[in-house]
Amino acid sequence: MGKAKRRSLNNGINDKFPYMTRESALSEVISKLDKKSEVMDTITLFGFSAEEMLEAGAAYEDVMALGGILNV
């Protein structure tokens, strides 16, 4: 394996967290809702619904701004 491929694999392994549960992903999305471009991938990956996000403590206006990518 070449140096570049090994480095890429290690960067992927040593990212922010080794694994993410649905609950931890939801709490991270709620805490970073002001940076919508960073949380869009996580929202679509886990398929969060508007109801889940509102129950977790998100503001109604923030959830409605993401309305197009949330599951109904």
CHARMM-style PDB file with segment names, atoms N, HN, CA, C and O in Angstrom:
ATOM      1  N   MET     1       0.851  -1.169   0.000  1.00  0.00      PROA
ATOM      2  CA  MET     1       0.000   0.000   0.000  1.00  0.00      PROA
ATOM      3  C   MET     1       0.896   1.231   0.000  1.00  0.00      PROA
ATOM      4  O   MET     1       1.869   1.310   0.750  1.00  0.00      PROA
ATOM      5  N   GLY     2       0.551   2.187  -0.853  1.00  0.00      PROA
ATOM      6  HN  GLY     2      -0.239   2.122  -1.463  1.00  0.00      PROA
ATOM      7  CA  GLY     2       1.347   3.401  -0.951  1.00  0.00      PROA
ATOM      8  C   GLY     2       1.127   4.340   0.214  1.00  0.00      PROA
ATOM      9  O   GLY     2       0.183   4.191   0.989  1.00  0.00      PROA
ATOM     10  N   LYS     3       2.023   5.318   0.322  1.00  0.00      PROA
ATOM     11  HN  LYS     3       2.790   5.440  -0.308  1.00  0.00      PROA
ATOM     12  CA  LYS     3       1.932   6.260   1.438  1.00  0.00      PROA
ATOM     13  C   LYS     3       0.644   7.073   1.398  1.00  0.00      PROA
ATOM     14  O   LYS     3       0.018   7.290   2.436  1.00  0.00      PROA
ATOM     15  N   ALA     4       0.246   7.519   0.228  1.00  0.00      PROA
ATOM     16  HN  ALA     4       0.755   7.343  -0.615  1.00  0.00      PROA
ATOM     17  CA  ALA     4      -0.950   8.363   0.115  1.00  0.00      PROA
ATOM     18  C   ALA     4      -2.210   7.593   0.506  1.00  0.00      PROA
ATOM     19  O   ALA     4      -3.074   8.119   1.208  1.00  0.00      PROA
ATOM     20  N   LYS     5      -2.308   6.347   0.047  1.00  0.00      PROA
ATOM     21  HN  LYS     5      -1.606   5.920  -0.523  1.00  0.00      PROA
ATOM     22  CA  LYS     5      -3.489   5.542   0.382  1.00  0.00      PROA
ATOM     23  C   LYS     5      -3.521   5.251   1.879  1.00  0.00      PROA
ATOM     24  O   LYS     5      -4.584   5.310   2.496  1.00  0.00      PROA
ATOM     25  N   ARG     6      -2.382   4.941   2.462  1.00  0.00      PROA
ATOM     26  HN  ARG     6      -1.518   4.893   1.961  1.00  0.00      PROA
ATOM     27  CA  ARG     6      -2.321   4.676   3.893  1.00  0.00      PROA
ATOM     28  C   ARG     6      -2.723   5.917   4.684  1.00  0.00      PROA
ATOM     29  O   ARG     6      -3.450   5.816   5.673  1.00  0.00      PROA
ATOM     30  N   ARG     7      -2.255   7.079   4.255  1.00  0.00      PROA
ATOM     31  HN  ARG     7      -1.665   7.161   3.453  1.00  0.00      PROA
ATOM     32  CA  ARG     7      -2.594   8.327   4.930  1.00  0.00      PROA
ATOM     33  C   ARG     7      -4.090   8.613   4.817  1.00  0.00      PROA
ATOM     34  O   ARG     7      -4.714   9.051   5.784  1.00  0.00      PROA
ATOM     35  N   SER     8      -4.665   8.369   3.646  1.00  0.00      PROA
ATOM     36  HN  SER     8      -4.158   8.013   2.860  1.00  0.00      PROA
ATOM     37  CA  SER     8      -6.100   8.592   3.461  1.00  0.00      PROA
ATOM     38  C   SER     8      -6.922   7.676   4.346  1.00  0.00      PROA
ATOM     39  O   SER     8      -7.908   8.110   4.940  1.00  0.00      PROA
ATOM     40  N   LEU     9      -6.535   6.431   4.441  1.00  0.00      PROA
ATOM     41  HN  LEU     9      -5.733   6.078   3.958  1.00  0.00      PROA
ATOM     42  CA  LEU     9      -7.258   5.491   5.303  1.00  0.00      PROA
ATOM     43  C   LEU     9      -7.147   5.889   6.769  1.00  0.00      PROA
ATOM     44  O   LEU     9      -8.128   5.818   7.509  1.00  0.00      PROA
ATOM     45  N   ASN    10      -5.953   6.307   7.191  1.00  0.00      PROA
ATOM     46  HN  ASN    10      -5.156   6.365   6.589  1.00  0.00      PROA
ATOM     47  CA  ASN    10      -5.782   6.722   8.579  1.00  0.00      PROA
ATOM     48  C   ASN    10      -6.573   7.983   8.887  1.00  0.00      PROA
ATOM     49  O   ASN    10      -7.103   8.118   9.989  1.00  0.00      PROA
ATOM     50  N   ASN    11      -6.665   8.908   7.942  1.00  0.00      PROA
ATOM     51  HN  ASN    11      -6.234   8.798   7.046  1.00  0.00      PROA
ATOM     52  CA  ASN    11      -7.464  10.110   8.161  1.00  0.00      PROA
ATOM     53  C   ASN    11      -8.925   9.754   8.316  1.00  0.00      PROA
ATOM     54  O   ASN    11      -9.616  10.349   9.143  1.00  0.00      PROA
ATOM     55  N   GLY    12      -9.412   8.808   7.549  1.00  0.00      PROA
ATOM     56  HN  GLY    12      -8.850   8.324   6.877  1.00  0.00      PROA
ATOM     57  CA  GLY    12     -10.793   8.380   7.677  1.00  0.00      PROA
ATOM     58  C   GLY    12     -11.064   7.679   8.992  1.00  0.00      PROA
ATOM     59  O   GLY    12     -12.127   7.851   9.588  1.00  0.00      PROA
ATOM     60  N   ILE    13     -10.109   6.893   9.441  1.00  0.00      PROA
ATOM     61  HN  ILE    13      -9.246   6.753   8.957  1.00  0.00      PROA
ATOM     62  CA  ILE    13     -10.267   6.155  10.692  1.00  0.00      PROA
ATOM     63  C   ILE    13     -10.207   7.104  11.881  1.00  0.00      PROA
ATOM     64  O   ILE    13     -10.959   6.941  12.841  1.00  0.00      PROA
ATOM     65  N   ASN    14      -9.334   8.079  11.828  1.00  0.00      PROA
ATOM     66  HN  ASN    14      -8.723   8.212  11.048  1.00  0.00      PROA
ATOM     67  CA  ASN    14      -9.119   8.975  12.963  1.00  0.00      PROA
ATOM     68  C   ASN    14      -9.898  10.266  12.836  1.00  0.00      PROA
ATOM     69  O   ASN    14      -9.438  11.311  13.295  1.00  0.00      PROA
ATOM     70  N   ASP    15     -11.064  10.216  12.224  1.00  0.00      PROA
ATOM     71  HN  ASP    15     -11.438   9.366  11.851  1.00  0.00      PROA
ATOM     72  CA  ASP    15     -11.905  11.401  12.124  1.00  0.00      PROA
ATOM     73  C   ASP    15     -12.405  11.793  13.509  1.00  0.00      PROA
ATOM     74  O   ASP    15     -11.840  11.382  14.522  1.00  0.00      PROA
ATOM     75  N   LYS    16     -13.460  12.586  13.544  1.00  0.00      PROA
ATOM     76  HN  LYS    16     -13.919  12.921  12.721  1.00  0.00      PROA
ATOM     77  CA  LYS    16     -13.980  13.108  14.809  1.00  0.00      PROA
ATOM     78  C   LYS    16     -14.375  12.013  15.786  1.00  0.00      PROA
ATOM     79  O   LYS    16     -14.176  12.176  16.990  1.00  0.00      PROA
ATOM     80  N   PHE    17     -14.915  10.930  15.323  1.00  0.00      PROA
ATOM     81  HN  PHE    17     -15.077  10.798  14.346  1.00  0.00      PROA
ATOM     82  CA  PHE    17     -15.428   9.887  16.202  1.00  0.00      PROA
ATOM     83  C   PHE    17     -15.309   8.547  15.491  1.00  0.00      PROA
ATOM     84  O   PHE    17     -15.433   8.478  14.268  1.00  0.00      PROA
ATOM     85  N   PRO    18     -15.070   7.483  16.252  1.00  0.00      PROA
ATOM     86  CA  PRO    18     -14.932   6.179  15.619  1.00  0.00      PROA
ATOM     87  C   PRO    18     -16.257   5.630  15.098  1.00  0.00      PROA
ATOM     88  O   PRO    18     -16.270   4.949  14.073  1.00  0.00      PROA
ATOM     89  N   TYR    19     -17.359   5.904  15.766  1.00  0.00      PROA
ATOM     90  HN  TYR    19     -17.348   6.458  16.599  1.00  0.00      PROA
ATOM     91  CA  TYR    19     -18.680   5.512  15.292  1.00  0.00      PROA
ATOM     92  C   TYR    19     -19.685   6.494  15.877  1.00  0.00      PROA
ATOM     93  O   TYR    19     -19.394   7.203  16.840  1.00  0.00      PROA
ATOM     94  N   MET    20     -20.851   6.523  15.292  1.00  0.00      PROA
ATOM     95  HN  MET    20     -21.087   5.947  14.509  1.00  0.00      PROA
ATOM     96  CA  MET    20     -21.856   7.482  15.725  1.00  0.00      PROA
ATOM     97  C   MET    20     -23.188   6.771  15.870  1.00  0.00      PROA
ATOM     98  O   MET    20     -23.639   6.079  14.957  1.00  0.00      PROA
ATOM     99  N   THR    21     -23.807   6.944  17.012  1.00  0.00      PROA
ATOM    100  HN  THR    21     -23.441   7.506  17.754  1.00  0.00      PROA
ATOM    101  CA  THR    21     -25.144   6.410  17.201  1.00  0.00      PROA
ATOM    102  C   THR    21     -26.159   7.438  16.717  1.00  0.00      PROA
ATOM    103  O   THR    21     -25.822   8.599  16.486  1.00  0.00      PROA
ATOM    104  N   ARG    22     -27.361   7.011  16.573  1.00  0.00      PROA
ATOM    105  HN  ARG    22     -27.634   6.067  16.761  1.00  0.00      PROA
ATOM    106  CA  ARG    22     -28.420   7.919  16.113  1.00  0.00      PROA
ATOM    107  C   ARG    22     -28.624   9.073  17.106  1.00  0.00      PROA
ATOM    108  O   ARG    22     -28.836  10.216  16.702  1.00  0.00      PROA
ATOM    109  N   GLU    23     -28.559   8.766  18.390  1.00  0.00      PROA
ATOM    110  HN  GLU    23     -28.387   7.837  18.718  1.00  0.00      PROA
ATOM    111  CA  GLU    23     -28.756   9.781  19.419  1.00  0.00      PROA
ATOM    112  C   GLU    23     -27.619  10.799  19.421  1.00  0.00      PROA
ATOM    113  O   GLU    23     -27.859  12.002  19.525  1.00  0.00      PROA
ATOM    114  N   SER    24     -26.387  10.319  19.306  1.00  0.00      PROA
ATOM    115  HN  SER    24     -26.191   9.342  19.221  1.00  0.00      PROA
ATOM    116  CA  SER    24     -25.257  11.253  19.293  1.00  0.00      PROA
ATOM    117  C   SER    24     -25.252  12.090  18.021  1.00  0.00      PROA
ATOM    118  O   SER    24     -24.863  13.258  18.044  1.00  0.00      PROA
ATOM    119  N   ALA    25     -25.683  11.498  16.916  1.00  0.00      PROA
ATOM    120  HN  ALA    25     -25.999  10.550  16.898  1.00  0.00      PROA
ATOM    121  CA  ALA    25     -25.768  12.264  15.669  1.00  0.00      PROA
ATOM    122  C   ALA    25     -26.822  13.354  15.779  1.00  0.00      PROA
ATOM    123  O   ALA    25     -26.607  14.475  15.317  1.00  0.00      PROA
ATOM    124  N   LEU    26     -27.952  13.038  16.382  1.00  0.00      PROA
ATOM    125  HN  LEU    26     -28.127  12.128  16.757  1.00  0.00      PROA
ATOM    126  CA  LEU    26     -29.009  14.027  16.544  1.00  0.00      PROA
ATOM    127  C   LEU    26     -28.566  15.169  17.450  1.00  0.00      PROA
ATOM    128  O   LEU    26     -28.844  16.332  17.157  1.00  0.00      PROA
ATOM    129  N   SER    27     -27.888  14.857  18.535  1.00  0.00      PROA
ATOM    130  HN  SER    27     -27.663  13.912  18.773  1.00  0.00      PROA
ATOM    131  CA  SER    27     -27.426  15.919  19.426  1.00  0.00      PROA
ATOM    132  C   SER    27     -26.377  16.795  18.754  1.00  0.00      PROA
ATOM    133  O   SER    27     -26.336  18.002  18.992  1.00  0.00      PROA
ATOM    134  N   GLU    28     -25.525  16.197  17.914  1.00  0.00      PROA
ATOM    135  HN  GLU    28     -25.559  15.217  17.721  1.00  0.00      PROA
ATOM    136  CA  GLU    28     -24.536  16.990  17.192  1.00  0.00      PROA
ATOM    137  C   GLU    28     -25.204  17.887  16.147  1.00  0.00      PROA
ATOM    138  O   GLU    28     -24.795  19.033  15.958  1.00  0.00      PROA
ATOM    139  N   VAL    29     -26.213  17.375  15.481  1.00  0.00      PROA
ATOM    140  HN  VAL    29     -26.546  16.444  15.634  1.00  0.00      PROA
ATOM    141  CA  VAL    29     -26.942  18.180  14.497  1.00  0.00      PROA
ATOM    142  C   VAL    29     -27.613  19.360  15.177  1.00  0.00      PROA
ATOM    143  O   VAL    29     -27.571  20.479  14.664  1.00  0.00      PROA
ATOM    144  N   ILE    30     -28.225  19.128  16.311  1.00  0.00      PROA
ATOM    145  HN  ILE    30     -28.260  18.219  16.728  1.00  0.00      PROA
ATOM    146  CA  ILE    30     -28.918  20.191  17.034  1.00  0.00      PROA
ATOM    147  C   ILE    30     -27.925  21.259  17.488  1.00  0.00      PROA
ATOM    148  O   ILE    30     -28.222  22.452  17.420  1.00  0.00      PROA
ATOM    149  N   SER    31     -26.760  20.839  17.945  1.00  0.00      PROA
ATOM    150  HN  SER    31     -26.519  19.870  17.999  1.00  0.00      PROA
ATOM    151  CA  SER    31     -25.777  21.810  18.423  1.00  0.00      PROA
ATOM    152  C   SER    31     -25.150  22.620  17.294  1.00  0.00      PROA
ATOM    153  O   SER    31     -24.670  23.729  17.527  1.00  0.00      PROA
ATOM    154  N   LYS    32     -25.147  22.083  16.067  1.00  0.00      PROA
ATOM    155  HN  LYS    32     -25.537  21.182  15.877  1.00  0.00      PROA
ATOM    156  CA  LYS    32     -24.513  22.774  14.944  1.00  0.00      PROA
ATOM    157  C   LYS    32     -25.520  23.249  13.903  1.00  0.00      PROA
ATOM    158  O   LYS    32     -25.162  23.398  12.735  1.00  0.00      PROA
ATOM    159  N   LEU    33     -26.748  23.487  14.286  1.00  0.00      PROA
ATOM    160  HN  LEU    33     -27.040  23.366  15.235  1.00  0.00      PROA
ATOM    161  CA  LEU    33     -27.770  23.877  13.316  1.00  0.00      PROA
ATOM    162  C   LEU    33     -27.501  25.223  12.654  1.00  0.00      PROA
ATOM    163  O   LEU    33     -27.997  25.475  11.556  1.00  0.00      PROA
ATOM    164  N   ASP    34     -26.732  26.084  13.294  1.00  0.00      PROA
ATOM    165  HN  ASP    34     -26.329  25.879  14.185  1.00  0.00      PROA
ATOM    166  CA  ASP    34     -26.435  27.370  12.673  1.00  0.00      PROA
ATOM    167  C   ASP    34     -25.508  27.223  11.468  1.00  0.00      PROA
ATOM    168  O   ASP    34     -25.456  28.114  10.620  1.00  0.00      PROA
ATOM    169  N   LYS    35     -24.779  26.118  11.382  1.00  0.00      PROA
ATOM    170  HN  LYS    35     -24.821  25.395  12.071  1.00  0.00      PROA
ATOM    171  CA  LYS    35     -23.920  25.818  10.226  1.00  0.00      PROA
ATOM    172  C   LYS    35     -24.602  24.743   9.396  1.00  0.00      PROA
ATOM    173  O   LYS    35     -24.219  23.574   9.439  1.00  0.00      PROA
ATOM    174  N   LYS    36     -25.603  25.142   8.650  1.00  0.00      PROA
ATOM    175  HN  LYS    36     -25.915  26.092   8.615  1.00  0.00      PROA
ATOM    176  CA  LYS    36     -26.453  24.191   7.936  1.00  0.00      PROA
ATOM    177  C   LYS    36     -25.692  23.338   6.928  1.00  0.00      PROA
ATOM    178  O   LYS    36     -26.039  22.176   6.719  1.00  0.00      PROA
ATOM    179  N   SER    37     -24.672  23.890   6.307  1.00  0.00      PROA
ATOM    180  HN  SER    37     -24.390  24.835   6.476  1.00  0.00      PROA
ATOM    181  CA  SER    37     -23.944  23.111   5.302  1.00  0.00      PROA
ATOM    182  C   SER    37     -23.190  21.941   5.928  1.00  0.00      PROA
ATOM    183  O   SER    37     -22.936  20.945   5.251  1.00  0.00      PROA
ATOM    184  N   GLU    38     -22.829  22.040   7.206  1.00  0.00      PROA
ATOM    185  HN  GLU    38     -23.036  22.849   7.757  1.00  0.00      PROA
ATOM    186  CA  GLU    38     -22.098  20.961   7.869  1.00  0.00      PROA
ATOM    187  C   GLU    38     -23.014  19.832   8.337  1.00  0.00      PROA
ATOM    188  O   GLU    38     -22.575  18.687   8.448  1.00  0.00      PROA
ATOM    189  N   VAL    39     -24.272  20.140   8.611  1.00  0.00      PROA
ATOM    190  HN  VAL    39     -24.628  21.070   8.521  1.00  0.00      PROA
ATOM    191  CA  VAL    39     -25.163  19.122   9.175  1.00  0.00      PROA
ATOM    192  C   VAL    39     -26.049  18.448   8.137  1.00  0.00      PROA
ATOM    193  O   VAL    39     -26.713  17.461   8.455  1.00  0.00      PROA
ATOM    194  N   MET    40     -26.079  18.937   6.936  1.00  0.00      PROA
ATOM    195  HN  MET    40     -25.540  19.738   6.677  1.00  0.00      PROA
ATOM    196  CA  MET    40     -26.958  18.362   5.908  1.00  0.00      PROA
ATOM    197  C   MET    40     -26.625  16.901   5.628  1.00  0.00      PROA
ATOM    198  O   MET    40     -27.526  16.078   5.467  1.00  0.00      PROA
ATOM    199  N   ASP    41     -25.348  16.582   5.571  1.00  0.00      PROA
ATOM    200  HN  ASP    41     -24.616  17.251   5.703  1.00  0.00      PROA
ATOM    201  CA  ASP    41     -24.948  15.198   5.295  1.00  0.00      PROA
ATOM    202  C   ASP    41     -25.396  14.249   6.409  1.00  0.00      PROA
ATOM    203  O   ASP    41     -25.865  13.142   6.142  1.00  0.00      PROA
ATOM    204  N   THR    42     -25.248  14.690   7.646  1.00  0.00      PROA
ATOM    205  HN  THR    42     -24.868  15.589   7.863  1.00  0.00      PROA
ATOM    206  CA  THR    42     -25.647  13.844   8.770  1.00  0.00      PROA
ATOM    207  C   THR    42     -27.156  13.655   8.803  1.00  0.00      PROA
ATOM    208  O   THR    42     -27.643  12.567   9.110  1.00  0.00      PROA
ATOM    209  N   ILE    43     -27.894  14.711   8.488  1.00  0.00      PROA
ATOM    210  HN  ILE    43     -27.498  15.595   8.238  1.00  0.00      PROA
ATOM    211  CA  ILE    43     -29.357  14.615   8.484  1.00  0.00      PROA
ATOM    212  C   ILE    43     -29.823  13.625   7.426  1.00  0.00      PROA
ATOM    213  O   ILE    43     -30.684  12.787   7.694  1.00  0.00      PROA
ATOM    214  N   THR    44     -29.264  13.716   6.240  1.00  0.00      PROA
ATOM    215  HN  THR    44     -28.565  14.397   6.022  1.00  0.00      PROA
ATOM    216  CA  THR    44     -29.687  12.799   5.181  1.00  0.00      PROA
ATOM    217  C   THR    44     -29.184  11.377   5.416  1.00  0.00      PROA
ATOM    218  O   THR    44     -29.848  10.417   5.026  1.00  0.00      PROA
ATOM    219  N   LEU    45     -28.017  11.231   6.049  1.00  0.00      PROA
ATOM    220  HN  LEU    45     -27.478  12.011   6.366  1.00  0.00      PROA
ATOM    221  CA  LEU    45     -27.479   9.898   6.331  1.00  0.00      PROA
ATOM    222  C   LEU    45     -28.374   9.142   7.305  1.00  0.00      PROA
ATOM    223  O   LEU    45     -28.671   7.967   7.090  1.00  0.00      PROA
ATOM    224  N   PHE    46     -28.802   9.801   8.367  1.00  0.00      PROA
ATOM    225  HN  PHE    46     -28.562  10.756   8.542  1.00  0.00      PROA
ATOM    226  CA  PHE    46     -29.621   9.149   9.377  1.00  0.00      PROA
ATOM    227  C   PHE    46     -31.105   9.274   9.097  1.00  0.00      PROA
ATOM    228  O   PHE    46     -31.899   8.584   9.738  1.00  0.00      PROA
ATOM    229  N   GLY    47     -31.515  10.126   8.165  1.00  0.00      PROA
ATOM    230  HN  GLY    47     -30.870  10.686   7.644  1.00  0.00      PROA
ATOM    231  CA  GLY    47     -32.923  10.260   7.818  1.00  0.00      PROA
ATOM    232  C   GLY    47     -33.764  10.840   8.942  1.00  0.00      PROA
ATOM    233  O   GLY    47     -34.850  10.337   9.234  1.00  0.00      PROA
ATOM    234  N   PHE    48     -33.272  11.884   9.567  1.00  0.00      PROA
ATOM    235  HN  PHE    48     -32.391  12.292   9.330  1.00  0.00      PROA
ATOM    236  CA  PHE    48     -34.015  12.503  10.661  1.00  0.00      PROA
ATOM    237  C   PHE    48     -35.295  13.131  10.149  1.00  0.00      PROA
ATOM    238  O   PHE    48     -35.348  13.651   9.035  1.00  0.00      PROA
ATOM    239  N   SER    49     -36.321  13.076  10.978  1.00  0.00      PROA
ATOM    240  HN  SER    49     -36.277  12.654  11.883  1.00  0.00      PROA
ATOM    241  CA  SER    49     -37.581  13.733  10.644  1.00  0.00      PROA
ATOM    242  C   SER    49     -37.660  15.048  11.413  1.00  0.00      PROA
ATOM    243  O   SER    49     -36.920  15.273  12.371  1.00  0.00      PROA
ATOM    244  N   ALA    50     -38.573  15.906  10.972  1.00  0.00      PROA
ATOM    245  HN  ALA    50     -39.174  15.723  10.194  1.00  0.00      PROA
ATOM    246  CA  ALA    50     -38.756  17.193  11.631  1.00  0.00      PROA
ATOM    247  C   ALA    50     -39.205  16.983  13.071  1.00  0.00      PROA
ATOM    248  O   ALA    50     -38.789  17.714  13.970  1.00  0.00      PROA
ATOM    249  N   GLU    51     -40.047  15.993  13.287  1.00  0.00      PROA
ATOM    250  HN  GLU    51     -40.385  15.399  12.557  1.00  0.00      PROA
ATOM    251  CA  GLU    51     -40.547  15.720  14.637  1.00  0.00      PROA
ATOM    252  C   GLU    51     -39.414  15.335  15.585  1.00  0.00      PROA
ATOM    253  O   GLU    51     -39.369  15.800  16.724  1.00  0.00      PROA
ATOM    254  N   GLU    52     -38.500  14.486  15.115  1.00  0.00      PROA
ATOM    255  HN  GLU    52     -38.537  14.108  14.190  1.00  0.00      PROA
ATOM    256  CA  GLU    52     -37.367  14.079  15.942  1.00  0.00      PROA
ATOM    257  C   GLU    52     -36.513  15.275  16.342  1.00  0.00      PROA
ATOM    258  O   GLU    52     -36.092  15.400  17.492  1.00  0.00      PROA
ATOM    259  N   MET    53     -36.266  16.148  15.373  1.00  0.00      PROA
ATOM    260  HN  MET    53     -36.608  16.046  14.439  1.00  0.00      PROA
ATOM    261  CA  MET    53     -35.414  17.304  15.648  1.00  0.00      PROA
ATOM    262  C   MET    53     -36.089  18.282  16.605  1.00  0.00      PROA
ATOM    263  O   MET    53     -35.431  18.857  17.472  1.00  0.00      PROA
ATOM    264  N   LEU    54     -37.388  18.470  16.453  1.00  0.00      PROA
ATOM    265  HN  LEU    54     -37.923  18.003  15.749  1.00  0.00      PROA
ATOM    266  CA  LEU    54     -38.101  19.365  17.357  1.00  0.00      PROA
ATOM    267  C   LEU    54     -38.139  18.802  18.776  1.00  0.00      PROA
ATOM    268  O   LEU    54     -38.006  19.549  19.746  1.00  0.00      PROA
ATOM    269  N   GLU    55     -38.321  17.494  18.898  1.00  0.00      PROA
ATOM    270  HN  GLU    55     -38.429  16.888  18.110  1.00  0.00      PROA
ATOM    271  CA  GLU    55     -38.325  16.864  20.222  1.00  0.00      PROA
ATOM    272  C   GLU    55     -36.960  16.922  20.881  1.00  0.00      PROA
ATOM    273  O   GLU    55     -36.860  16.929  22.108  1.00  0.00      PROA
ATOM    274  N   ALA    56     -35.901  16.963  20.070  1.00  0.00      PROA
ATOM    275  HN  ALA    56     -35.982  16.956  19.074  1.00  0.00      PROA
ATOM    276  CA  ALA    56     -34.545  17.020  20.615  1.00  0.00      PROA
ATOM    277  C   ALA    56     -34.146  18.432  21.020  1.00  0.00      PROA
ATOM    278  O   ALA    56     -33.104  18.624  21.647  1.00  0.00      PROA
ATOM    279  N   GLY    57     -34.962  19.423  20.670  1.00  0.00      PROA
ATOM    280  HN  GLY    57     -35.809  19.268  20.161  1.00  0.00      PROA
ATOM    281  CA  GLY    57     -34.681  20.778  21.131  1.00  0.00      PROA
ATOM    282  C   GLY    57     -34.332  21.776  20.059  1.00  0.00      PROA
ATOM    283  O   GLY    57     -33.866  22.870  20.377  1.00  0.00      PROA
ATOM    284  N   ALA    58     -34.536  21.445  18.810  1.00  0.00      PROA
ATOM    285  HN  ALA    58     -34.914  20.556  18.552  1.00  0.00      PROA
ATOM    286  CA  ALA    58     -34.242  22.389  17.733  1.00  0.00      PROA
ATOM    287  C   ALA    58     -35.332  23.454  17.662  1.00  0.00      PROA
ATOM    288  O   ALA    58     -36.486  23.203  18.010  1.00  0.00      PROA
ATOM    289  N   ALA    59     -34.954  24.630  17.210  1.00  0.00      PROA
ATOM    290  HN  ALA    59     -34.017  24.834  16.927  1.00  0.00      PROA
ATOM    291  CA  ALA    59     -35.926  25.705  17.040  1.00  0.00      PROA
ATOM    292  C   ALA    59     -36.788  25.418  15.812  1.00  0.00      PROA
ATOM    293  O   ALA    59     -36.313  24.860  14.823  1.00  0.00      PROA
ATOM    294  N   TYR    60     -38.041  25.801  15.890  1.00  0.00      PROA
ATOM    295  HN  TYR    60     -38.427  26.254  16.694  1.00  0.00      PROA
ATOM    296  CA  TYR    60     -38.987  25.551  14.808  1.00  0.00      PROA
ATOM    297  C   TYR    60     -38.514  26.181  13.501  1.00  0.00      PROA
ATOM    298  O   TYR    60     -38.632  25.565  12.442  1.00  0.00      PROA
ATOM    299  N   GLU    61     -37.981  27.398  13.563  1.00  0.00      PROA
ATOM    300  HN  GLU    61     -37.885  27.899  14.423  1.00  0.00      PROA
ATOM    301  CA  GLU    61     -37.539  28.100  12.369  1.00  0.00      PROA
ATOM    302  C   GLU    61     -36.375  27.379  11.690  1.00  0.00      PROA
ATOM    303  O   GLU    61     -36.308  27.311  10.463  1.00  0.00      PROA
ATOM    304  N   ASP    62     -35.462  26.845  12.496  1.00  0.00      PROA
ATOM    305  HN  ASP    62     -35.515  26.900  13.493  1.00  0.00      PROA
ATOM    306  CA  ASP    62     -34.328  26.106  11.927  1.00  0.00      PROA
ATOM    307  C   ASP    62     -34.788  24.834  11.238  1.00  0.00      PROA
ATOM    308  O   ASP    62     -34.272  24.480  10.178  1.00  0.00      PROA
ATOM    309  N   VAL    63     -35.744  24.151  11.825  1.00  0.00      PROA
ATOM    310  HN  VAL    63     -36.163  24.438  12.686  1.00  0.00      PROA
ATOM    311  CA  VAL    63     -36.252  22.907  11.248  1.00  0.00      PROA
ATOM    312  C   VAL    63     -36.978  23.206   9.941  1.00  0.00      PROA
ATOM    313  O   VAL    63     -36.820  22.472   8.966  1.00  0.00      PROA
ATOM    314  N   MET    64     -37.759  24.259   9.908  1.00  0.00      PROA
ATOM    315  HN  MET    64     -37.888  24.856  10.700  1.00  0.00      PROA
ATOM    316  CA  MET    64     -38.487  24.611   8.695  1.00  0.00      PROA
ATOM    317  C   MET    64     -37.538  25.052   7.581  1.00  0.00      PROA
ATOM    318  O   MET    64     -37.837  24.865   6.401  1.00  0.00      PROA
ATOM    319  N   ALA    65     -36.400  25.635   7.947  1.00  0.00      PROA
ATOM    320  HN  ALA    65     -36.157  25.788   8.905  1.00  0.00      PROA
ATOM    321  CA  ALA    65     -35.408  26.016   6.942  1.00  0.00      PROA
ATOM    322  C   ALA    65     -34.778  24.780   6.282  1.00  0.00      PROA
ATOM    323  O   ALA    65     -34.334  24.844   5.136  1.00  0.00      PROA
ATOM    324  N   LEU    66     -34.744  23.678   7.000  1.00  0.00      PROA
ATOM    325  HN  LEU    66     -35.105  23.627   7.931  1.00  0.00      PROA
ATOM    326  CA  LEU    66     -34.209  22.422   6.469  1.00  0.00      PROA
ATOM    327  C   LEU    66     -35.291  21.525   5.892  1.00  0.00      PROA
ATOM    328  O   LEU    66     -35.025  20.365   5.577  1.00  0.00      PROA
ATOM    329  N   GLY    67     -36.477  22.028   5.753  1.00  0.00      PROA
ATOM    330  HN  GLY    67     -36.693  22.970   6.009  1.00  0.00      PROA
ATOM    331  CA  GLY    67     -37.652  21.237   5.370  1.00  0.00      PROA
ATOM    332  C   GLY    67     -37.472  20.372   4.150  1.00  0.00      PROA
ATOM    333  O   GLY    67     -38.057  19.291   4.091  1.00  0.00      PROA
ATOM    334  N   GLY    68     -36.699  20.787   3.177  1.00  0.00      PROA
ATOM    335  HN  GLY    68     -36.224  21.666   3.224  1.00  0.00      PROA
ATOM    336  CA  GLY    68     -36.541  20.030   1.948  1.00  0.00      PROA
ATOM    337  C   GLY    68     -35.755  18.743   2.093  1.00  0.00      PROA
ATOM    338  O   GLY    68     -35.923  17.821   1.296  1.00  0.00      PROA
ATOM    339  N   ILE    69     -34.897  18.668   3.100  1.00  0.00      PROA
ATOM    340  HN  ILE    69     -34.761  19.418   3.748  1.00  0.00      PROA
ATOM    341  CA  ILE    69     -34.056  17.471   3.231  1.00  0.00      PROA
ATOM    342  C   ILE    69     -34.515  16.559   4.363  1.00  0.00      PROA
ATOM    343  O   ILE    69     -33.970  15.468   4.532  1.00  0.00      PROA
ATOM    344  N   LEU    70     -35.503  16.984   5.137  1.00  0.00      PROA
ATOM    345  HN  LEU    70     -35.946  17.871   5.000  1.00  0.00      PROA
ATOM    346  CA  LEU    70     -35.990  16.160   6.241  1.00  0.00      PROA
ATOM    347  C   LEU    70     -37.034  15.161   5.764  1.00  0.00      PROA
ATOM    348  O   LEU    70     -37.801  15.445   4.843  1.00  0.00      PROA
ATOM    349  N   ASN    71     -37.060  13.993   6.393  1.00  0.00      PROA
ATOM    350  HN  ASN    71     -36.437  13.762   7.140  1.00  0.00      PROA
ATOM    351  CA  ASN    71     -38.098  13.013   6.107  1.00  0.00      PROA
ATOM    352  C   ASN    71     -39.403  13.483   6.727  1.00  0.00      PROA
ATOM    353  O   ASN    71     -39.413  14.119   7.781  1.00  0.00      PROA
ATOM    354  N   VAL    72     -40.480  13.167   6.072  1.00  0.00      PROA
ATOM    355  HN  VAL    72     -40.472  12.651   5.216  1.00  0.00      PROA
ATOM    356  CA  VAL    72     -41.784  13.605   6.576  1.00  0.00      PROA
ATOM    357  C   VAL    72     -42.393  12.553   7.451  1.00  0.00      PROA
ATOM    358  OT1 VAL    72     -43.494  12.741   7.969  1.00  0.00      PROA
TER     359      VAL     72
END
